[in-house]
Structure formats: structure tokens, C-alpha cells
Amino acid sequence: MNPLAATILQRLAADGGFVSGGQLCGELRISRSAVWKHVAALRKSGYAIEAVSGRGYRLERLTGDPVQEEVVPLLDTASFGRNFIYLASTDSTNLRARALARDGAPEGAVVVADSQTGGRGRMRRAWVSPAGVNLYCSIVLRPPVPSVRVPEIPLVAAAAIHGAISEECVGLSAFIKWPNDIIVAGRKLCGILCEMESEPDCTHFVVVGFGLNVNLDPVPEELQSIATSIAIETGARVSRARLLAAVLNRFERLYFEWLGRDDLSFILPCLEAYAWLKGHELKIEQFNRVLTGTEVGLSPQGHLLLRTADGAILPVSSGEAHLLPVNHETRPA
């Protein structure tokens, strides 16, 4: 979107009523034909703009796309989203955000894409990233904490995303699957991928990326047993701009509170109340071993606490958790 069209959009959105063409001409120092040209471009992009002779222009409807012009006015953040990059398509928002972080991008810088050609999840799995329906976003963080605390960040992000979904999609029953997924009806709604560059005593930056299935309907056939979307679960389309703003607003608040704490104790009640794995028999796959046992909670450091067959409580810091078949018929209340 060119700067003049963006300014006209922001002006119409802020006013809420009719704004005369003469006013826009005077404010932007352009001709009436130029105003009309930019309004036509906005309409072509999907914005519903009414034009009435003698009254001017009125914005009837936004697109709901996660573009700067729609997201930033909804933010109440100090830094998250204030440096905002939107890409129609990219290989991976995490890759783009990492490059920006190496070049000095400030904390809170956000990279959003409408589609990805090389989206990735944990364990280097591909993340299907079609255009026009979902959220693909990465956020640059520069936490002044020892690197040992960085693995707590995915759970802070998960709590923020879960809260934003609950706020924007009332009635949708979502759960947090340790360590970094949001689950609805037993299928993945959102995945979180955190990557960092650090030294033993210094964290240079962390990139928190997430892919959230919003208006995808249907899910590709090969993923229908394991993935879902907000649209599928609620039968309604959601503004991606509003949802992204809700995530950024909530994530910043939780992140800065986390920086002032020693651990995750302040959000453990939320993480445990909505824990998908709560009380279940699990198999946890790690790179060099497989663990089994019963989930009995989370530690303040975000470790999953596993009661093994011999009764010992084992803190697990990472891995891919699976419900054992015997418990597939039950779910947390």
C-alpha cells in the first residue's frame, strides 16, 4: 500500500463518518483526481469505501488483513508491533526476523506474511502456509536474561496466544499443549517456534514465530486429522488484524512481567488450567531417548513434570509429547 493511500485509509478509519474530498485534498496537498485514484486502489484491495456527492468518502468495512494500517491502530503496546513489516509472501517469517535482528532490529519488531513458501515448525517440520487465511508472524525479542531462561519464552507466548484467542473467539475451547502448541478439539490450531542466538552468559536475540490457523477452511486433506482452524471450529471468519493485535498486546504485557520475575510462577495457574496433557499417560520423544509416565504438572521453569513407573518425578525440559492410546478418550475439563 502506498503512503498516500495508507494515510487516506487511516484518516477515514479514525473519523468514522464522511470526510470530504476537499478536506483530503487540503490535508494531503493533492488533487481531487489523485484522491479518487487512491480511493479506487483501496477499493481494489478490498476496502469498502462509500462515496456520496457533496458529503465525501466513508469507510464502511476494513479487510481484516494483518497489514500495518489495520493492526497498528489497535495496539496498546510500547514496542511490540511498532516496527512492523508486512510481506505478501516470504520463505519464512522467522528467517526474515532473524536477519533483521542481526542487523539491529529493535525489540518488538514484527514480521508478518500473508503466505510462506518455507514455513517451519518444530523438529524442522514444514508448516503449510496458504495465502489470505492465516497468521504467520515472528517477533524479535532482546531479553536481558541468561540463556538458560530462554526456553521459558514459548510458554509465555502460548499463554498470550491462548488468551488472545479466548478474548476474540468467545466460546472456543482451546488448550495449551506443552511446550508450544495450541490445541482445539484434539487438533493443532497454532504452533510456536522460538529460535535464539546467544553466548553462555548473553542472549543476543530471540525470535518468536507462530503460525495460527484462522480462516482456513477446509484444512488440506492430508492434515485434517491433526489440524484445525478457528473458522472450522466456530463457523465464523475472524479479522486477522484484530486477532494479531490482541496477541501482540497480550504478549507484550506478559513478556515484560516475565522479565521482572525469576520464573514462570506468575502464569503457572493459566498454563495448568488449560493444559492439554494434564494428568495423562504420555510418551515423550527426545532426540536420543523416549520417556513414558504420567503428567503431574509444570515446574516454575516450564519443565513438564513426569511421574515415571518407579514413582520418581522427572522434570522434562524438551521433547515431543504424545498421549498414550489408553487415554485418547478423555480430555481435560
Sequence and secondary structure as in RCSB ss.txt:
>XXXX:A:sequence
MNPLAATILQRLAADGGFVSGGQLCGELRISRSAVWKHVAALRKSGYAIEAVSGRGYRLERLTGDPVQEEVVPLL
DTASFGRNFIYLASTDSTNLRARALARDGAPEGAVVVADSQTGGRGRMRRAWVSPAGVNLYCSIVLRPPVPSVRV
PEIPLVAAAAIHGAISEECVGLSAFIKWPNDIIVAGRKLCGILCEMESEPDCTHFVVVGFGLNVNLDPVPEELQS
IATSIAIETGARVSRARLLAAVLNRFERLYFEWLGRDDLSFILPCLEAYAWLKGHELKIEQFNRVLTGTEVGLSP
QGHLLLRTADGAILPVSSGEAHLLPVNHETRPA
>XXXX:A:secstr
  HHHHHHHHHHHHH S B HHHHHHHHT  HHHHHHHHHHHHHTT EEEEETTTEEEEEE      HHHHGGG 
  SSTTTSEEEESSBS HHHHHHHHHHTT  TT EEEES BSS B GGG B    TTTSEEEEEEE   S GGGG
GGHHHHHHHHHHHHHHHHSTT  EEEETTTEEEETTEEEEEEEEEEEEETTEEEEEEEEEEE  S  S  GGGTT
TB  HHHHHSS   HHHHHHHHHHHHHHHHHHHHTSSSSGGGHHHHHHTBTTTT EEEEE SS EEEEEEEEE T
TS EEEE TTS EEEE S EEEE GGGTT    
